[in-house]
Amino acid sequence: MTAGHEPADGTARALAETVRRLQGAAARTQAGERGRAVVDLATGMLAERLGVLPTEAAAHLARLAREAGVPVVALAADIAGAASAQPEPSLGPPLEPVGEPEPESPAAEPGPAPPLTPALAALPDPRHAAEAVLEQTGRALGVHAVALWQRLPGGALALAAHAGLPAAEAAAWSRVPPGVPTPAQRVVGGGPELWPGEPGTDGPSVGAGSARAVLPLLVGGRRQGALELLWPVPGPAPALGGPQRRSLYALADLCATVLADARTPAPSEDGTALLEGLPTPALLLEPVVRRGQVADFTIVRANAHFDDPLGRPREALEGTSLLEAYPVACATGLFERLLRVHETGDPLPGERVRLVFQRDALAVPATVLLTAAPYGDRLLVGWLLEPGRADAEEETALLRQAQRLARVAGFEERLDTGRIRWSDGLREIYGLPPDAAPVPLARLARHTHPDDEPAIRRLLDTVRHRHRTASAVLRLVRPDGAHRYTRVIAEPVLDDQGRLSAVRGAFHDVSAQHRTEVALGATRARLADSEQEAAEGERLALRLQQAILPAAPPLLGATGLRAAVRYRPAAKRDRVGGDWYDVLPLPGERVLLAVGDVAGHGVFAATGMVALRHALRGLAVTGAGPARLLEWANTVALREPGHVTATAVCVLLDQADGGLRWARAGHLPPILVGPDGAHVLPLPHGILLGALEDARYEEHTAHLPPGDVLLLYTDGLVERRDRPVEESVDQLIRAAGAPGPDLEQYLDRLLELSPADTDDDTCLVAVQLR
């Protein structure tokens, strides 16, 4: 292994060392194997019972031992039921690291464990934590600064600790108001974690211009701060793989534990006294954390003023799950609001929320004035139901309008009395006059298509005999002969003895939906045909290009002239274009060099490319100069079906003396690359091919010294949306450096360093006289 090249897993081991130090691992020789097993078992039991990550369980175990005044192993033995394990007096919590441990030699005697500094012997303070994180991530990942942010009441951020930042800069950023959109503020406020190079990392913050990663610090599912890692610039953004990210997640978990331990402790009281002292209905909720995320809330307490919308006593609610007690209300916005308050710590000052409270068949819509605020690790929720309003008639009118717009109507058929009730709109669905009598379910088949009779029998049998809800889509035949596709839903109503007393349900006119589905099916079929045609066209274009463009230049004889060519197709198959190149030996030690780009993509561009390339090859044997060849090629482009337009550059090279004659048709100029740098040849006048009938092209001359390289290319090599082509060309040539003796490697280097972002075809031709 050469110096300076660490193995792939070296980064994970270096970060795991920091994790071990922050977890407060005691010296290995001070712990017996039996004590390790007891602590590991207790940690796993706590993680399972509390629904948290192992790191949080380890921190919880250490905190319990510290509060009880006993060693961690002794407490672990009590939890695991293994009191016979004899702990060492000074043993701390021996937790396993996140990364893979370094293998130990079986023959080696255990040496003395690395000493822990007093700040890291149990749980470190934020400053030591930041320094420890920088020490290991700097060596393993190149991090040059670390910042630990802590959320303050009201949404502001405080720089709780830092390492690697200048003192003046840290002082200037000691407190960030809520309105400043820093990357850490975005993450703490509920946004996603940020990694180097991602959008959102370029906001104002410490280490201006640095590449950065920002991870949330979660305590009990609540975002209490953020860990920000900075990399120096200039330089590419670091690529962090799965092992590195997992190790950084573990560091963030431990830093969250450090912040939670360093902040001012919450009130020792459980909040019930405060809850009972409130003059309004209120709840005390405790988050249920699973796998580091809040999955539910437990109703710890409901005060004496609380009034359940479904009429249950508060004793029946206390200790139950909020999602189980109010599932529909949680699904319609209640849980989302409470979760946001818990995660961000921002109180909900008071919001009128329209919720639906439902249990079994009982559904109660209500407007609740909802307030919520964090209370330690719990939530204090104000819950005030607005009194009933005298607008029942207005709501009934709105309901009827909604049913009319949705073309839904209800019915009820009593089996004991034979009474049938229809809501407004059902006669319209049947096509009956307003005074027509309702149609019993037994006669439903008389109003439907004959083919739907089996579906009606199954529906009635399910409801009447199996006492289960059923539905079917039928074709109602209206008096005028038109068909209405209608979904019929029916449910049984049972009396106290379980006997069927009535049938209720609804008719939903789905004719428009059916027509849409039929049209959509036809559209999908046409789209599939179009996609198949397009795919075949793109395959044809790609095969045509591959067949026409040679993979290597032809033999140029023993005169000392070398050539190399490259063609890179577009990354997307539907972007196959009309880029082309040609290297053609001619009589008299001359060589034709050409590149071009036909406008458009697909088969049209590929066929146009073939026509122009073959035309130039055939016309070049006449001995005409480059300008005359482009004039003839312009005539060919004007006569092609579909009116082809293209750019091109044409060069005649005399191998005997290195003389160059060249002309261009709207194309980028050739480049001469030599020991003293790169020189772009001057731009002769020439409009693109296929634009004007009587186009004329100017011709220039130049000289190719021995050893220099003449480079011809298409715009797919250098074109960018955010800068001129000239700047991209200059940047590429400077980055590629001198060509060297191997033209093939030089062209590969140009393609690798290409700054283009347009995903277009690219052609390259390079020649050199030795």
N, C-alpha and C positions, 0 to 999 in steps of 0.2 A: 504493500500500500504506500503510495507516494505521500509526501508531507503535504498538508493542506487539503487533502481530500478525505473527508470522513465518510464512513459507510452510511448507507441509506437510513439505517436505524439509529445512527448516532444522535440525530436530532431528537428522536423520541426518548432516548435514554437521558439526554441532557435535560430535557424538560421534565422527565419523570423525577430527576433529582430534586428539582425545585418543588414538585408536588410532595415528595417525601419530606422535605424540610418544612414546608408550610403545614403539613399534617402533623407535625410534631412527632415524627417517628423517633423512638428512643434507640439507643445503641443496640445493635443486634446481639452482642455478647452478653448484655444485661438481661435479656429475655430468654427464657427457656421455651422450647418448642411447644410445651403444653400451654404456657401463657399466651403464646401467639394464637393458637387454635381457639382458645376461649374468647379472646377479644374479637377475632375474625367472626366467630359464630355469633357473638352478641351484636356486632355491627350489622351482619346480615339479617338478624332477627328484627332489629330496629328499623332497617330499611324496608323490610316487608310489612311490618305492622304500621309504620307511619306513612308508607307510600311515598318515600323520598329516595333521592340518589344515595349511594354508599358514602359519598363525601359528606353530605348533610347528616347522615346517620352517625358518622364518626365524630363530627363536631358536636352533635347532640350528646353523644356518649361522654365526650370529654367535659362538656359543660355540666352534665349531671354529676360526674365524679368530683369536679371542682366545687360545686355547690354543696355536695354531701361531705366533702373533706376526706374522701377515701381515694386510694389509688384506682386508676382506670381498670386494671386487671381484676381487682377485687369486686368492683361494681359489675364488670362483665361476667364474672363467675356467678354472681347472684342472678343476673338476667338469664344466663344460659343454663342455670340449674346445676352448675359444676363447681360448687363451693370448695371442693377438695383441691382445686388448683391453687398452689401457693405462689403468690406474686412476689416479685422483687419490690422492695420498698419504693424505689425511685422510678419505676417503670411507667412510661406514658402510653398513649394508645398506639399500638403497633399496626398501622393500617398499610395495606398493600398499595403501591403506586399505580398510577394510571397506565404508564408505559410498561414495556417488557423489562423485567429485571435483568441485570447483567449476570451471565452464567458464572457460577463459582466453581473453582477447581475442587474435585472431590478429595484430593490429597492435601489441600492447603489447610493449615491450621487457622482457626478463626482469629483474626487480629483485632486490635482495638477499634471500636466504632468511631466514626468521625464525630468530634464533639459538636454539640449544638450551642449556638450562642444563647444567652439568656432570653433575648427577644423572640427566639424561635423554639424555645424549650416546650412551650405549650401552644398557645395561639399568638402569633406575632401581631404587633401593632401595624397600622397601615403603612407607616414609613418604611419599616423593615420589610414588609411584604413587597412594596414597590421595588426596593433595592434588590431583594432576592429574585424577583421576576426578571428585572433587567439583567442581573448577573448571568442567569442561565439562558434567557432568550437572546441576549446580545451575542453570546458565544455560539448558540445553536442556529439562530435565525437571522442574525445581523440587526436586531432591534437596537436603536441607540437612545431611546427615551421611553419612559412608562409614566402614565398618569392614572390615578385612581380618583374617580369622581363619585361624590355622594350627593344624593338628592336631599334637598332641604324642604321644609314645609312651604307650600306655595308654588313649588315647581322649579325653584332656582337650583343650580348645581354649585357645589363647593369642591375645590381641588383638595381632597382629603389627604393625598400623599402623591409624591412624584419622585422620579429618579432620572437623571440624565438631562434635566431641563435647567437652563440658566435661572438663577435666583430672581432676576428682574422679570423675566417672562412668567415664571410661576406666580410672582406677586401680582402681575397685571391680570392674570387669569384665575386668581384665587376664588372669585365668585362670578358665576355666569347667570345673569337675569333670565327669567323664563322665556322672554321673547327673542333671545338670540339663537338662531338656528344652527348651533354647532352640531357636529356629528354625534357627540355624546348626548346632547339634548334630544336629538331625534330618536336615538336608541332607547334612552330612559323613558321617553314619552310614549313608547309603545311600538316604535318602528322596528324593522328587522335588523339583525346584526349586520355589521359592515366589514368587508374584507378589502385589502389593497386593490385599488383600481376600480372599485364599484362606484356607481353614482351615489352621491350623498357623503362621500369621504372628503370632498373638497370644500366644505363649509369653513367658516372662521373657527379657529381653535388654536391650541398650543402647537408649536412646531409647524408654522405656516409653510406650505409647500411640500411637506413630508408625505410619504405614503403611510397609510395608517390602517389599523384594524380596531374596531370598537365592538366589545361584547357586553351584553347586559349582566348586571350583578343581581341575581335573584335570591331573595330571602323569603322562604315560605310562599313562593310563587309571585312575590311582589318585586317589582323593579326598584331597587334601592340605590342604584348607581350604575357605573360603567367602568370597564377596564379598557384603556386606550393604549395601544402599542404603536410606536412611530419608527419608521425606517428612514435613513438619510437619502437625500436626493443630491445630484442627479443619479439616475440609474433606473432600470426597469422595476416595476412593482414585483415584490416577491411572490412566488407561486407556492401556496401553502396546500399541501396534500392532506389526505384524510388523517394520517397519524398526527401530523403537526396540529391540525385543527382540533382533534380530540384532546390533545394535551393542553391546548390553550383553553378549551372549555373547562377542563379540570382546574386550571389556574384561576379562571373566572369564578368557579364555584367556591374555591378556597378564599379568594379575595372577598367574595360576598360574605363568607363567614367571618372574616376579619372585620369588615365594616359593621356587620351586625353586632359583633362583640364589643366594638369600640364606641358605638353610638350610645346616646343616653338611654338607659333602659326604660321600657314602657311602664306605666303604673302597675303596681303589684296587684291591685284589685281586679277582679274579673269583669267588671263593668255592670254587674246586675244592679248594684245600688244606684248608679247613675241612670240606668234604664228605667227603674221604677220611679225615679224622681222626675222624669219627663212628663209634661202635661198632655202630650199627644201620643198616639199609637206609635210604637217603635219595636224593632227587632234587633237582637244581637246575633250576628252570624259569624261563624268560624270557617275559614277556608279549608277545603279538603284537597290536599296536594297529592297528586299521583305522578310519578316520574318527573318531578320538578315543575309540574304545571298544575294550576288550580282547575280541578275537574268538577267541583261542586261546592256548596256551602251547607253547613249544618246549622239548623236553627237552635242556637244555644238557649235563648230566652226570648219570650214575648211578654211585654209589660201588661199591666192590668187594663190599660186603655186600648189594647190591640183588639180589633174586631175582624175575624176571619170572614172574607166574602162568602165562603161556602158554609158558614155556620158552625165550624168545628171549635171546640174549646181550645184554649191556648195550651193546656196540658197535653192535648193530643198532637200538637205540633212540635213542642220542644223536644230536641234530640233527633228530629227527623231530617231527611234530606230536603233541601229547598227544591231541587228538580223533581223529586217525587211528590212533594206537597203541592207545588204549583207548576206542573209541566207545561201547560199551554201558555201561561203567563210568562214563564221563562223563555219559551220559544218565540214569543212576540215582543221581546225587547228587555225584559226585566233582568235576566241573567247577564246579558251583554253589558248593560249599564253598570251593574254591580261589579262585574269582573274588571271593567275599565277603571273604576274607582279604586279597587284593590291593587291593581297592577301599577297604576301611575301615582297613587296617593293623592290625587286631586279630588276634593270633595264635590259632591253633586248638590248644589245649593237648593234646588227645588225645581222639579220638572213635572208637568202634568203628562202622565203616560196613560194611554188607552190600552187596557189589558183585558184579557178574557180568562176568567177563572173557571176551570172545568173539572168535574169529578164524575166519572161514569157518564150518565146521560144529562147531568145537571151542568149547565153552562151559564155563567153570570158575567156579562160584560160590565166593566166599571172603569171609571177614571180615577187614577190614584195620583195624589200629590206626593212625589217620591223625593226624599233627601237621603244622602248617604255620605259617610265620612269614615276614614280609618280610625280605629281605636286600638293602638298597639298592633297586634297581628290580626285583629278582628275587624269587623265592619259594624258600625252603628247605623241602622237604617230607619229613617222616619217613614211612616206608612199611613197616609190619611186618605180615606175614601171620600170622594165628593158626594154630597147628598143627592138624592134622586131629583131629576129635573122634570118639569112639566111639559116636556116636548115629546111625549110618547107618540102622539099622532104624527109629528114631523118625522120621527125615526121610522114609523110604520110606512109613511109615504116614500121615504128614501129606500126602504127595503123593497117595496113594490117596484120602484123604478129600477133598482138593481136587478131584480128578477126579470123584469121586462127586457132590459138590455142584454142580460145573459140568456134569455129565452128559456127560463126555468120556471116550472109551476109545480105546486104540491097537491097531494090528494090524501084523503083518509076514508077508508071503507070499514064501517062497523059491521061485524058479522052477526051480532046479537039482534040489532035493530034493522040492519040492511041500509042504514043511512050512509050516503056518499057525499063527501064535501070536496069541492074543487076550489083551488085558489085562482086568482085572476091570471089569465093567460093560458090556462090549459085548454079551454075551448078553442082559442086561436090556434094552438099547436095541432089540435084535431081537425081544424077547419070547420068547426060547427058554429052556428049562429049563437049570439049571446044568451038566448033564452032556451037553448037546447038542454035536455036532461043529461046529467053525468052518465058516463059509460061504465058499467061494472067491469071488474077485472075478468069475470067469467066470459064477457063478450068482447074482450080486447082483440081476439083473433079475427073478428069480423071487420076490424078497421085496419088490418095490417096485410102485408103481402102474404100470399099463401105459403111461400117458402119459409116464413118466419114462425109457422105454427109450432114446430118442435121446440124452438127456443122459448116460446110463451109457456108451453107445458112444463118445461124444466124450471122456469122461474116460479110459476105458481106452486109446483110441487115442493120446491126448496123452502118457500115461505110458509105454506099452509101445513105441510106435514113434517118437515125437518125443523121448522121454527128457526130458520137462519135467514139472514139478509142475502138478497140476490139481485143481480142486475143483468140486463141484456140490451143489445142495440137492435131495434126493430125498424121496419119501414112502414110508417103510418101512411095509409092511402087516404088522401083528402077527397072530398066530394068532387072536386074538379079533375081527379085522376092523378094529380101530382103526388110524388112520394116525399115524405119527410123522414130523414134518418133521425131517430129519437132513442136516447138512452133512457130506459126505465129502471129505476132503483126502488125496491120495495123491501120493507122490514116488518117483522111480526111484532105485535103488541100483545103481551101475555098478562093474564089476570093473576091474582094471588095464588091460585091453584096450578099455575103453569099452563093454563089452557089459552088457546088463541082467541082473542077478543076483537082484534082489529088488525088492519093492514095499513101502514102509512108509507108514503114514498114521494117520489118526484119524477117528473118527465123533463128531460133536457133535450132541446132541439139541437142536434149536432150536425145538421145538414151542411152548414158552411164549413165546419171542420172536415167533414167527409169529402166535400168538393176540393178543399185545400189539400187533403192527403192524396186524392187522386191526381191532382195537378202536380203535386210535389213528386209523386212517383214517376209521372211522365217526365218531369224536369230532370230527375235523377238519372233516368235512363238516357235522356239526351246528353246530359253532362258526362255520363260515363263514356258514351260514344265519342264526345268531343275530346275528353281526356285521353282516350285510347288513340285517336287520330293525332293529337298533339305529341304524345309520347312516341308514336311511330315516326312522326316527322322529325323530332329531335334525334332519335336514333339514326335515322337516315342521314341527317346533317352531320352528325358526329362521325359516322362511318365514311361519309364522303370526304370530310376533312382528313381523316386518318389515311384514306386511300390516296389522296392527292399530295399531301405534304410529306416529303421524305423525312425519315428519322435522322439522316446524316447527309451532309453535302456530297456531291459527286467528286470523283477523283480529279484533281486539278493538274496532274502532270508532275514532273520532277523539277519545276522551275523555282521551287522555294516558297510558293504561296500556300498558306494553310488557311482553312476555313472551319468554322463550327456554327451549328444552328441549334435553336431550341424553339419548341412550340409548347406552350402551356395552355390547355383549354380552360374555359370558365369552370369554377367550382360547381355551379348549378347547371344541370343538363339542359334546362330550358334557356340558358344564356349562351348556347353555342353560337359563335359569331362567324364573321367572314374574314378574320385575319389570315394572311398568307405570306409566304416568303419564297424566294427562288435564288439559286446559285447555278448559273448556266455557263459552262465553258464555250467560247466562241472561237472562230478561226483567227489566226494572227495573234495568239497569246493574249487574247482579251477574255474578260469574264464579266457576265451580266450579274449584278447584285440588285435585288429588289425586295421590298416589303410593302404591304398594303393592308387596308382595312375597309371592307365593304360595310356600309351602314346597315343596321338591323341585325336580327338573330334568326336562327333556324334554317330551314331548307332554302328560303329565298336568298339569305346572305351567303350560304355555302355554294349554291349554284352560280351566283354572281361572281364569287371569288374564283371558281373554276374557269369561268369564261374569261375574266381579265388576265388571270395568270397564264393560261394557254395562249391568249392573244399576244401577250408580251413575248413569250418564248418564241412563237412563230415569227413575229415581226423582227426580233433581234437579229436573226440570221441575215437580214437585208443589209446590215452594216450601218444603219441609221443611228444617229446620236440619241441620247436620253430624252431631249426635249421633243424630237420628232416621234419617238416611240410613245411618249405620253399623249401626244396629239392623236395618234392613231387609237390608243387605248380609250381616249375620251369618246371617239366616234363609236367604238364597240359598246361602251357603257350606255350611250344614248340610244343605241339600236336594240339593246337587250329588253326582253319582255319585263314589264314592271318598272322600267326606268331605274337602273342601278346607279347608285352614287357611291363613290369610294375615294379614299385618300391613298396616295402611293408615293414612294421615292424610288428613283431608278438611277443606278450608278454603273458606268462602264469603267473597268479597271484594266490598265495595260500592265501586264506582269513584267514586261521587259524593263520599264523605267519607273513604275509606280505611279504613273499618271492617272488622274481621276477626272472624269467628266460626269456631272450629275445634274438632275433636275427633280423637281418635286411638284406634286399636285395636292396642295393643302396638307401635307404630311409634316411630321416633326423632322428636323434636319439631322443628318448623320453626325457622329461625334468621332473625332480623332483623339485617341488616348495614347500618350507617350510618356517618356521619363519626366518631362517638365509639366505634366498634368494633362487635363482634358480640354479640348477646344471644340466648340460647336461650330460646324461649318456655316458660312453665311446663308441667308434665306433668299434663294432666287424666287421670282414671282411665278405663281402657278396656282390656279383655282382647282378645286377638287374635281375628279372625273365625273362626267355625267351632269354637270351643272349648266354649261353653256355650249351652244352648237359650234361656235368658232373660237374656242379657247386656245390661247397661245401660251407656251411655257418657256421660261427663261432657263438658260443653261450656264452653270459655273464650272470652273476647273480647279483642281487642287492636286496635291502630291502626297503620296503615302510613303514616308521614309521607312527603311528597313527596321524592323522591331516594333514600329508603332502598330496600333490596332484600329481598324475602321469598324465602327459599331452602327448597325441599322436596327431599328426597333419599332414596335407599335405602341400606342398610348396606354395599352393595358399594363405596361411595365411601370409607368410613373404617374398616371392620372389620379388625382385626389379631388375630393369635393371642396376642401377647405383651403386650397392654395394654388397658385399658378403652376403650370406644367414646368416652367423654367426652373422654379425653386426645387421641385421634386427631382428634376434631372441633375441639378447641381449637388443636391444632398446625396443622391444615389451614387454618383461617380466618386465623390469624396469618401463615402463610406466603403466603397468597394476597393479603393486603392489601385495600385499599379496592376496591369493585367498578368504579368509573369509569362513564363514560356508555355503554360498549359491553357489554351483557349477554352477547353471544355470546363475546367474548374472555374475559370473566370465567369463564364456565362451562368454556371450554377450559383456562383456567389451573387451575381446580379439579381437572379430570380429570388434568392433567399432574402436579400436585403431590400427587395422592392417595397417602396412606401405606398403603393397603390391601394385604394380602398373601394374600387368600383366593380370588382368581381367580373373582369372582362378577359377575353382571350389575350394572349401575349405571344409575339413572335420576336426572335432575336437572331441576327446574323453578325458574325465577327470574322474578319479576315486579317491576315498578318503576313508581311513579306520578311523572310529571314535573310 
